[in-house]
C-alpha cells in the first residue's frame, strides 16, 4: 500500500486539459465526497463547504469566475467531469460550535464519560477559536488553513483513484461567491478543483518530468 501511495504521488500532476464528456464513475465520486468529509482539521473544526458542479450548466456557472485574467482556466472547468468549489467559513459562532459538539456526541465520541469528555472537547475547541478570534485575530485565515488541509488529502485521493485533478486559485472569488450565494450562507470561496481524465494531446504537463527539490534541501534530520 505504501508503494502504491508513493507511486500515485509521483504520477499525479496538475492537468492542463481534460477529455470533454468523459465522466468519473459514481463509485469514485462517492469516494471523493467521503474523503472530503473525513479530512482532518484543527480541533475537528471542519470549517468547509464544497459546491460540486457535475452538469454542463453547473460547470458553466463555476466557469463565470474564469474569465478575463483567469480565462486560461475556463476550458478545464467546462471540460472536466466535476468541478469542486472549496469554501471556508467566515466565522465560528456558538451555534456552529454547538453543531459540531452535537455531531460528535451523536457519533459516540463521548460515550465513555459523556459529561466529562463533552465538557473537555467544548473547552478545547473554544480555547483555540478564541485564541484566533481575539488574540491573534486571524480566525478566518486559520479556518482557511484547515480547508487547504482538505485540499491536500483530496488531491492525493484523486491520484490514488486514478483520476486527474487541477487545483485552481486562478479564479475570481468574488464572482464565485456571488454566483453560488456563498457569503449569504456564511462562507467565502478559496479555490476550485477540477477532476476528470486528462486529454493526452492537450495536456502538455503530462509529458514533462516532475520537478521537486531534493530531500536533503527540504528536510533536516536530528
JOBELTA-V845221 format. One record per residue. N is the residue number from 1. RES is the residue in one small letter. PSI is psi as a letter, one per 40 degrees, with the letter a starting at -180 (NA if undefined). Layout:
# JOBELTA-V845221
n: {N;N}
res: {RES;RES}
psi: {PSI;PSI}
This chain:
# JOBELTA-V845221
n: {1;2;3;4;5;6;7;8;9;10;11;12;13;14;15;16;17;18;19;20;21;22;23;24;25;26;27;28;29;30;31;32;33;34;35;36;37;38;39;40;41;42;43;44;45;46;47;48;49;50;51;52;53;54;55;56;57;58;59;60;61;62;63;64;65;66;67;68;69;70;71;72;73;74;75;76;77;78;79;80;81;82;83;84;85;86;87;88;89;90;91;92;93;94;95;96;97;98;99;100;101;102;103;104;105;106;107;108;109;110;111;112;113;114;115;116;117;118;119;120;121;122;123;124;125;126;127;128;129;130;131;132;133;134;135;136;137;138;139;140;141;142;143;144;145;146;147;148;149;150;151;152;153;154;155;156;157;158;159;160;161;162;163;164;165;166;167;168;169;170;171;172;173;174;175;176;177;178;179;180;181;182;183;184;185;186;187;188;189;190;191;192;193;194;195;196;197;198;199;200;201;202;203;204;205;206;207;208;209;210;211;212;213;214;215;216;217;218;219;220;221;222}
res: {x;x;x;x;x;x;x;x;x;x;x;x;x;x;x;x;x;x;x;x;x;x;x;x;x;x;x;x;x;x;x;x;x;x;x;x;x;x;x;x;x;x;x;x;x;x;x;x;x;x;x;x;x;x;x;x;x;x;x;x;x;x;x;x;x;x;x;x;x;x;x;x;x;x;x;x;x;x;x;x;x;x;x;x;x;x;x;x;x;x;x;x;x;x;x;x;x;x;x;x;x;x;x;x;x;x;x;x;x;x;x;x;x;x;x;x;x;x;x;x;x;x;x;x;x;x;x;x;x;x;x;x;x;x;x;x;x;x;x;x;x;x;x;x;x;x;x;x;x;x;x;x;x;x;x;x;x;x;x;x;x;x;x;x;x;x;x;x;x;x;x;x;x;x;x;x;x;x;x;x;x;x;x;x;x;x;x;x;x;x;x;x;x;x;x;x;x;x;x;x;x;x;x;x;x;x;x;x;x;x;x;x;x;x;x;x;x;x;x;x;x;x}
psi: {d;d;d;d;d;d;d;d;d;d;e;i;i;h;h;e;i;i;h;h;e;h;i;i;i;d;d;d;d;d;d;d;d;d;d;d;d;e;i;i;i;h;f;f;d;f;f;i;h;h;h;h;h;e;i;d;d;d;d;d;d;d;e;d;e;g;i;b;e;e;d;d;e;d;d;d;d;d;d;i;d;i;h;h;h;h;i;i;i;d;i;g;i;d;d;d;d;d;d;d;d;d;d;d;d;d;e;e;e;e;d;d;g;d;d;d;d;d;d;d;d;d;d;d;d;d;d;d;d;d;d;d;d;d;c;e;f;f;d;d;d;d;d;d;d;d;d;d;d;d;d;d;d;d;d;d;d;d;d;d;e;f;i;i;i;h;h;h;e;g;i;h;d;d;d;d;d;d;d;e;f;d;d;d;e;f;i;i;i;d;i;i;h;i;i;b;h;i;h;d;d;d;g;d;d;d;e;i;i;h;h;i;i;i;d;e;d;e;i;h;h;NA}
